[in-house]
Amino acid sequence: MKNNKRIAAGVLSLAMLAGIAAGCTKYESGTEKVYSYDEAIKELNAFNDKISTNEVKPQLDIYNTDTSASATLADINTFPLTVEGDGSIDIEVAAATEFSSDAPDDWMNIVAENFNKSGATVNGKSVSVTIRKITSGEVLTYMTEGDYKPDVYAPSSEAWGQMLSAKGIDTIELADRIAGNTAGVLMEQSTYDTFTEKYGEVTLENVLNASIAGDLTFAYTNPYTSSTGLNILTAMLYAFDKDNPLSEKAQQKLLDYQKQSPPVAYTTGVLRDQATKGIIKAMVMEEQAYHNTPELKNYVYTPAGIRHDHPLYTFDYVSSEKQEAAKLFKDYCLNSESQSLADKKGFNLHDDYKSQPNGMDGAGYLSAQKIWKQSKDGGQPIIAVFVADISGSMAGSPINSLKESLLSTSKYISSDNYIGLVSYADNVHINLPLNVFDEEHRAYFSGAVKALDIEGSTATYDAVLVALKMMIDKKEEIPNAKMMMFVLSDGEQNRGYSLDRVAPIIGGLKIPVYTIGYNLSNDSQATKELKRLSGINEATLINATSDDLINQLRNLFNVQL
């Protein structure tokens, strides 16, 4: 049944990392007006008078079952090989991204290429290394929840090796350090001056006190994938209770802190981008990343927590010949030429810094992650609506990918959040009303996603406005809830309201809109439009043409939902 819906808006800000004040804000297309909150409500009401919606009766998916953890993992080959060896004995190294990426973050790639040319042998057989670029946290996930078995693991810090051991995968330490690094607190210079004048030395305890007092906004990253995020999280818990950092006292203080902190960043790259734009003034960062980002020269870096010295591990399932090859590679990483290159790449700074205690072992780190997951929203539930494009261009692979990724990753959505589903083509459909994501609603969500079918044109922003109305109505029932939206689409709007008309409303309401784009090219108008939509309130765009969409959504939902 079709009916016209009037949208009234009133939301709290969940902008990704910082407040965007009413007045003007800069998007990619230039400087555009952003309505004040009251103006946004007025305009939203007026615009919605002409939107037609169809409420679809959701079907319960009686065959819905829990998705196994391994089913939510993309193929390991979605993490690229940045160096490929061709020796008779070839060892695969799962290498942290800060030294297995593009220049200047390519130290291990260069060392591996040099090693492969060095003529190393074991038992008369040629030896080489293959490097896989993958975050330290993803290695833990793939080894414990999948069937990935690298020959060598080069994480950012010793915490990940301890966590593997706690998960029952015994490690053999080849070196406790191959490229020295630290993690710490990065503050914009004027913020640093103000902070030190009032609080003195930059310590994590002082940073937390300033944050709780409302004198500082401090941003950090996902501790499930980010070594820096995990480091700072556990240092926080230790600062809250040095006798027992996993105590109820520490958990309650973390919950209190999270009520006032910005949302945890999806990636360190998001933090870096927001810092270079001047949006955030204090955040976590690894020293090597800071050293290689000239845009951050007006920031002051202070090391904190444990060191990130990149230990090197192998495993008892690795053959003796490969273990010998791994030792040769370890020695090559530590030779003077390789270490001189590490210096040039921003490693081996602050060698005088000693790791600070955090009271954690491997099991403690794993528990800290779970504590963070429970408290990351400061005890406030999330109201979120998924807005799915079912226009004709989504036929085939895009709509199948959309369904698969939502069904696979919905297990990472906490059961105390409120989830709804809207779809759109020529018209807008409410496929699933907002409700708490308990087992019954989860089954209805599964049924609604599976029932999505292709129609006609692309009325993206009509659907966005309808989703806002759903969230606002639910917000009246749950006044302390945070709000966000996820738009999944492959193209630019060609029906209904335009982004130019809707952007000032979204900006005024300050609801972050995360976009997942299908079949996007880097310079297409659709890409530019989705980037602009997600950029209004500092969310992010995920390009779903990549094979690791499930991984990206899993990590996004772990952070946001």
C-alpha positions in Angstrom: 0.0 0.0 0.0 1.4 3.3 -1.1 1.1 6.3 1.1 2.8 9.7 1.4 5.0 10.1 4.5 5.8 13.4 6.2 9.4 13.4 7.5 10.2 15.3 10.7 13.8 15.2 11.8 15.6 15.5 15.1 18.8 13.7 15.6 22.0 13.7 17.7 25.3 14.0 15.9 27.3 10.9 15.1 29.6 12.6 12.6 32.5 10.2 12.1 35.1 12.2 14.0 34.2 15.8 14.5 31.6 18.5 14.6 30.7 20.3 11.4 29.1 23.5 12.5 26.1 25.0 10.9 26.8 27.6 8.2 29.1 26.4 5.4 31.1 23.3 4.9 33.3 22.2 2.1 32.5 19.2 0.0 34.4 18.0 -3.1 32.2 20.0 -5.4 32.9 23.2 -3.5 31.4 25.3 -0.7 27.7 24.6 -0.2 25.2 25.8 2.3 24.5 23.6 5.3 21.2 24.2 7.0 21.0 24.8 10.7 19.3 22.0 12.7 15.9 23.8 12.7 16.2 24.7 9.0 17.0 21.1 8.2 13.9 19.9 10.0 11.7 22.4 8.2 13.1 21.6 4.8 13.0 17.8 5.4 9.3 18.1 6.3 8.6 20.0 3.1 10.5 17.8 0.8 8.9 14.6 2.1 5.4 15.7 1.2 6.0 14.4 -2.3 7.7 11.2 -1.5 5.7 8.0 -2.0 6.6 4.9 0.0 5.5 1.3 -0.1 5.6 -0.6 3.2 6.5 -4.2 2.4 5.4 -6.9 4.8 8.6 -8.6 5.9 8.9 -12.3 5.7 10.4 -14.4 8.5 13.4 -16.4 7.2 12.8 -19.7 9.0 15.9 -21.1 7.4 18.1 -18.3 8.8 21.0 -19.8 10.7 24.1 -18.4 12.4 26.8 -17.7 9.8 30.0 -19.4 10.7 33.0 -17.1 11.4 34.9 -18.6 8.4 32.0 -17.8 6.1 32.4 -14.1 6.8 36.0 -14.1 5.6 36.9 -13.3 2.0 39.5 -15.4 0.2 42.9 -14.8 1.7 44.1 -13.7 -1.8 42.1 -10.5 -1.4 45.1 -9.5 0.6 47.7 -8.9 -2.2 51.1 -10.4 -2.6 53.5 -7.5 -2.8 56.6 -9.6 -3.4 56.5 -13.1 -5.0 59.4 -15.5 -4.5 60.4 -18.2 -6.9 62.9 -20.2 -4.9 62.9 -24.0 -4.4 62.1 -23.1 -0.8 59.7 -20.2 -0.7 58.3 -18.8 2.6 55.2 -16.7 2.8 55.4 -13.7 5.3 52.2 -12.2 6.5 53.5 -8.6 6.9 52.0 -5.6 8.6 50.8 -3.0 6.2 53.1 -0.2 7.4 56.0 -1.9 5.7 54.4 -4.0 3.0 52.5 -1.3 1.1 53.5 1.3 -1.5 56.3 3.7 -0.9 57.2 5.0 1.7 55.6 2.2 3.5 57.5 -0.5 1.6 60.5 -1.4 3.7 59.9 -5.1 3.9 59.0 -5.3 0.2 62.4 -3.8 -0.7 64.2 -6.0 1.8 62.4 -9.1 0.5 63.3 -8.3 -3.1 67.0 -7.8 -2.1 66.9 -11.0 -0.2 65.5 -12.9 -3.2 68.5 -11.7 -5.2 71.0 -12.6 -2.6 71.4 -16.2 -3.5 70.5 -17.6 -0.1 70.3 -21.4 0.1 69.2 -24.1 2.6 70.6 -27.6 2.0 71.7 -26.5 -1.5 68.2 -25.3 -2.4 67.5 -21.7 -3.4 65.5 -19.7 -0.9 63.0 -16.9 -1.5 60.3 -15.0 0.4 56.8 -14.0 -0.7 55.2 -11.0 1.1 51.5 -10.7 1.8 50.2 -7.3 2.8 47.7 -7.8 5.6 47.0 -6.0 8.9 48.2 -7.7 12.1 44.6 -8.1 13.3 43.4 -9.8 10.1 46.2 -12.4 10.4 44.9 -13.3 13.9 41.3 -13.5 12.5 42.3 -15.6 9.4 44.5 -18.0 11.4 42.1 -18.6 14.2 38.7 -18.4 12.3 39.9 -19.5 8.9 42.5 -21.9 7.6 45.3 -19.5 6.7 48.8 -20.8 7.7 51.6 -18.4 6.8 55.1 -19.6 7.2 56.2 -16.3 9.0 54.2 -13.6 10.7 55.5 -10.0 11.0 53.0 -8.1 13.1 53.4 -4.6 14.4 53.7 -5.6 18.0 54.2 -8.5 20.3 50.6 -8.3 21.4 49.4 -10.2 18.4 51.9 -13.1 18.9 50.7 -13.4 22.5 47.1 -13.4 21.3 47.8 -16.2 18.8 49.3 -18.3 21.6 46.3 -17.6 23.8 44.2 -18.9 20.9 46.2 -22.2 20.9 48.5 -21.4 18.0 52.0 -21.7 19.3 54.6 -19.3 17.9 58.3 -19.6 17.6 59.9 -16.2 18.0 62.7 -15.5 15.4 63.3 -11.9 16.6 61.7 -9.6 19.0 62.5 -6.7 16.7 63.2 -6.2 13.0 62.1 -2.6 12.6 61.7 -0.3 15.7 58.6 1.8 16.0 56.3 3.3 18.6 52.7 4.3 18.8 51.5 7.3 20.6 49.4 10.5 20.9 49.5 13.1 18.1 48.3 16.6 18.9 48.0 19.7 16.7 50.5 22.3 18.0 48.1 24.8 19.4 46.1 22.0 21.0 49.3 20.6 22.5 50.2 24.0 23.9 46.8 24.4 25.5 46.8 20.8 26.8 50.3 21.0 28.4 49.6 24.3 30.0 46.7 22.9 31.9 47.5 19.2 32.3 51.3 19.1 32.0 53.1 16.2 30.3 51.3 14.3 27.6 50.5 10.9 29.1 47.6 8.7 28.3 46.2 9.2 31.8 46.2 13.0 31.3 44.7 12.7 27.8 41.9 10.6 29.3 41.3 13.1 32.1 41.2 16.0 29.6 38.8 14.0 27.4 36.4 13.2 30.2 36.5 16.8 31.4 35.5 17.9 27.9 38.8 19.7 27.2 40.0 17.4 24.5 38.5 15.2 21.7 40.8 12.2 21.3 40.3 9.8 18.4 41.6 6.2 18.0 41.2 3.2 15.7 39.6 -0.2 15.6 41.4 -2.5 18.1 40.4 -5.6 16.2 42.5 -4.7 13.2 44.7 -1.8 14.2 47.8 -2.4 16.4 47.7 1.3 17.5 44.0 1.0 18.4 44.7 -2.2 20.5 47.7 -0.6 22.1 45.9 2.6 23.2 42.8 0.7 24.3 44.8 -1.5 26.7 46.8 1.4 27.9 43.5 3.2 28.6 42.2 0.2 30.7 45.5 0.1 32.6 45.2 3.8 33.3 41.7 3.3 34.6 42.8 0.5 37.0 46.5 -0.4 37.3 45.7 -3.2 39.7 43.3 -5.0 37.3 42.8 -3.4 33.9 40.0 -5.8 33.1 38.1 -5.0 36.3 34.5 -3.8 36.4 35.9 -0.5 37.6 38.1 -0.2 34.4 35.2 -1.3 32.2 32.9 1.3 33.7 35.4 4.1 33.3 35.9 3.0 29.6 32.2 3.2 29.2 32.1 6.7 30.7 34.9 7.8 28.4 33.2 6.3 25.3 30.1 8.4 26.0 32.1 11.5 25.3 34.6 10.3 22.8 34.2 10.4 19.0 33.3 7.1 17.3 36.3 4.8 16.8 37.8 5.4 13.3 37.3 2.7 10.7 41.0 2.8 9.8 44.2 4.8 10.6 43.9 6.2 7.1 40.6 7.9 8.1 42.3 9.5 11.1 45.2 10.7 8.9 42.7 12.2 6.4 40.7 14.0 9.0 43.9 15.3 10.7 45.2 16.7 7.4 41.9 18.5 6.9 42.2 20.0 10.4 39.0 18.3 11.6 40.6 16.4 14.5 43.3 17.8 16.8 44.3 14.8 18.9 44.5 11.1 17.9 46.6 8.0 17.9 49.3 7.4 15.3 52.3 5.2 14.8 55.5 7.3 14.7 56.6 5.9 11.3 53.3 7.0 9.7 53.6 10.4 11.3 57.2 10.7 10.0 56.0 9.9 6.5 53.0 12.4 6.5 54.4 15.9 5.9 50.8 17.3 6.1 51.1 16.6 9.8 54.2 18.6 10.4 52.2 21.0 12.7 51.4 18.1 15.0 53.4 17.0 18.1 54.0 13.3 18.6 54.4 11.6 22.0 55.0 7.9 22.3 52.7 5.9 24.6 51.8 2.3 25.5 53.9 -0.7 24.3 56.5 -0.5 21.5 55.7 -1.5 18.0 59.0 -3.2 17.1 57.7 -5.8 14.6 58.7 -9.1 16.1 59.1 -12.0 13.6 57.5 -15.4 14.3 57.3 -18.8 12.6 55.3 -21.8 13.7 55.8 -25.5 14.6 53.7 -26.6 11.6 56.3 -25.1 9.3 58.9 -27.5 7.9 62.4 -27.5 9.2 63.8 -26.3 5.9 61.4 -23.4 5.8 62.2 -22.5 9.4 65.9 -22.4 8.4 64.9 -20.1 5.5 63.0 -17.9 7.9 66.1 -17.5 10.1 68.1 -16.5 7.0 65.5 -13.9 6.2 65.4 -12.6 9.8 69.2 -12.2 9.6 68.9 -10.3 6.4 66.3 -8.0 7.9 68.7 -7.1 10.6 71.8 -6.5 8.5 73.2 -3.0 8.3 71.9 -2.3 4.8 68.4 -3.3 5.7 68.4 -1.4 9.0 69.8 1.7 7.3 66.9 1.5 4.9 64.5 1.1 7.8 65.9 4.4 9.2 65.1 6.1 6.0 61.6 4.7 5.9 60.8 6.3 9.3 61.5 3.3 11.6 64.0 3.0 14.5 63.1 6.4 15.9 62.7 7.0 19.7 64.9 4.0 20.5 65.2 5.3 24.0 61.5 4.8 24.6 60.6 1.8 26.8 57.3 0.0 26.6 54.9 1.0 29.3 53.2 -1.7 31.4 49.6 -2.5 30.6 49.0 -5.6 32.7 48.0 -7.7 29.7 48.9 -11.1 28.4 47.5 -12.7 25.3 44.2 -13.7 27.0 44.0 -10.2 28.4 44.3 -8.5 25.0 41.5 -10.8 23.7 39.3 -9.8 26.7 40.1 -6.1 26.1 38.8 -6.4 22.6 35.5 -7.8 23.8 35.2 -5.2 26.5 35.7 -2.5 23.9 33.0 -4.0 21.6 30.5 -3.9 24.5 31.4 -0.3 25.5 32.4 1.4 22.3 29.1 3.3 22.0 29.1 4.4 25.6 26.1 2.3 26.5 24.1 4.0 23.8 22.2 1.8 21.3 22.6 2.5 17.6 19.7 3.2 15.3 20.8 2.3 11.7 19.0 1.9 8.4 20.4 0.2 5.4 19.3 1.8 2.2 19.6 -0.6 -0.8 19.6 0.3 -4.5 17.4 -2.2 -6.4 17.4 -0.2 -9.7 17.9 -2.0 -13.0 21.7 -1.4 -13.2 22.1 -3.5 -10.0 20.9 -6.6 -11.7 23.2 -9.6 -11.6 26.4 -9.5 -9.7 25.8 -6.2 -7.8 22.5 -7.2 -6.2 23.9 -10.7 -5.5 27.0 -9.2 -3.8 24.8 -6.8 -1.8 22.7 -9.6 -0.5 25.6 -11.9 0.3 27.6 -9.2 2.1 24.7 -8.1 4.2 23.7 -11.6 5.2 27.2 -12.7 5.9 28.2 -9.7 8.0 25.0 -9.1 9.9 26.4 -11.4 12.7 28.7 -8.5 13.6 25.8 -6.2 14.4 25.2 -6.1 18.1 21.8 -7.4 19.3 21.0 -4.3 21.3 21.0 -2.0 18.2 18.0 -1.1 16.1 18.1 -2.0 12.5 15.9 -1.2 9.5 16.0 -1.8 5.7 14.8 0.5 2.9 15.1 -0.2 -0.8 14.5 2.0 -3.8 14.3 2.2 -7.6 11.5 4.4 -9.0 9.8 4.4 -5.7 10.9 3.8 -2.1 10.0 0.6 -0.1 10.2 0.1 3.6 11.3 -3.5 3.7 11.9 -3.8 7.4 10.8 -1.3 10.1 13.3 -0.4 12.8 13.4 -2.7 15.7 15.9 -4.2 18.2 18.1 -6.7 16.4 17.2 -9.7 18.5 17.1 -13.2 16.9 13.5 -12.7 15.6 14.3 -9.4 14.0 17.6 -10.8 12.6 15.5 -13.5 10.9 13.2 -10.9 9.4 16.2 -8.9 8.2 17.5 -12.0 6.5 14.1 -12.6 4.8 13.9 -9.0 3.7 17.4 -9.0 2.2 16.8 -12.3 0.4 13.5 -10.9 -1.0 15.1 -7.8 -2.6 14.3 -7.7 -6.4 15.3 -5.5 -9.3 13.0 -2.7 -10.5 13.6 0.6 -12.5 15.3 3.9 -11.9 17.4 5.4 -9.1 15.6 7.6 -6.5 18.5 7.5 -4.0 17.8 10.6 -2.1 14.1 10.0 -1.7 15.1 6.8 0.0 17.6 8.6 2.2 14.8 11.0 3.4 12.5 8.1 4.1 15.2 6.4 6.1 15.8 9.6 8.1 12.1 9.6 9.0 12.3 6.0 10.3 15.3 6.9 12.5 13.6 10.0 13.8 10.5 8.2 14.9 12.5 5.5 16.6 14.7 8.2 18.2 11.6 9.5 20.0 11.3 6.1 21.8 15.1 5.9 22.5 16.3 9.4 23.1 19.9 8.4 24.0 20.5 6.4 20.8 23.1 7.3 18.2 22.1 7.2 14.5 23.7 6.3 11.2 22.9 5.2 7.7 24.4 2.8 5.2 23.6 3.5 1.5 24.4 0.6 -0.9 24.3 1.7 -4.6 26.0 1.4 -8.0 25.1 4.7 -9.6 24.1 8.3 -9.4 20.5 9.4 -8.7 18.3 9.9 -11.8 14.9 10.2 -10.2 13.4 12.2 -7.3 15.4 14.7 -5.2 19.0 15.4 -6.1 22.0 15.4 -3.8 22.3 19.1 -4.2 18.9 19.6 -2.7 19.3 17.0 0.1 23.0 17.6 1.1 22.2 20.8 3.2 19.6 18.8 5.2 22.0 15.9 5.9 24.7 18.4 6.8 22.4 20.2 9.2 21.3 17.0 10.9 24.8 15.7 11.2 23.9 12.0 10.6 26.9 10.1 9.1 26.0 8.2 5.9 28.4 5.4 5.0 28.3 4.5 1.3 29.0 1.1 -0.3 29.5 1.5 -4.0 29.2 -1.3 -6.6 31.0 -1.3 -10.0 32.5 2.1 -9.4 35.3 3.6 -11.5 37.6 6.1 -9.7 36.6 9.1 -11.8 32.9 8.3 -12.5 30.1 10.7 -11.5 28.6 8.0 -9.4 31.8 7.6 -7.4 32.1 11.4 -6.9 28.5 11.5 -5.7 28.8 8.7 -3.2 32.1 10.2 -1.9 30.3 13.5 -1.5 27.4 11.9 0.3 29.6 10.0 2.8 31.8 13.1 3.2 29.0 15.4 4.4 29.4 14.2 7.9 32.8 12.6 7.8 31.8 9.0 7.1 33.5 6.8 4.5 33.0 5.2 1.1 33.7 1.5 0.5 34.3 0.5 -3.1 32.4 -2.9 -3.4 34.2 -3.7 -6.6 37.0 -5.1 -4.5 36.9 -8.8 -3.6 37.2 -8.2 0.1 33.8 -6.4 0.5 32.8 -8.9 3.2 36.0 -8.1 5.1 35.5 -4.4 4.8 31.9 -4.6 6.0 32.8 -6.9 8.8 35.4 -4.4 10.1 33.0 -1.5 9.5 30.2 -3.1 11.5 32.6 -4.1 14.2 33.5 -0.5 14.6 30.1 1.1 14.1 27.5 -1.4 15.0 
